[in-house]
Amino acid sequence: MTNRTTRIRESLTQVFAPERLEITDQSALHAGHAGASPEGETHFKVEIISEKFRGLSRVAMQREVNNALKSEFDSGLHALSIKAGPPAG
């Protein structure tokens, strides 16, 4: 079974063909908090740059990322910090 980081990377790459994608598992920082599990893989930070975000509001970009990761939320992803935008220029 692939880990959540790999699945997030595959999903976001397929949907957004990003120029830049950084995924950080921050679960250890949230140990003992709501939604955290002893196994981890519950809290992530994503930084993504994609042409597909051009013209979208910040809320719309975050909504698109959340929609792309719906299956991960359905299977235990609890929190996702998102920094998204189009390429500069």
GIPE-V249139 format. One line per field, one symbol per residue. psi: psi as a letter, one per 20 degrees, with the letter a starting at -180 (. if undefined). A space follows every 10 residues. Layout:
# GIPE-V249139
psi = ???
This chain:
# GIPE-V249139
psi = pqrhgghggg ghgggilqhp opppojhhij pirpiqqhib khpqpppppq hiipiqrggg ghgggghhkg hghhkipgqo ppoqrrqq.
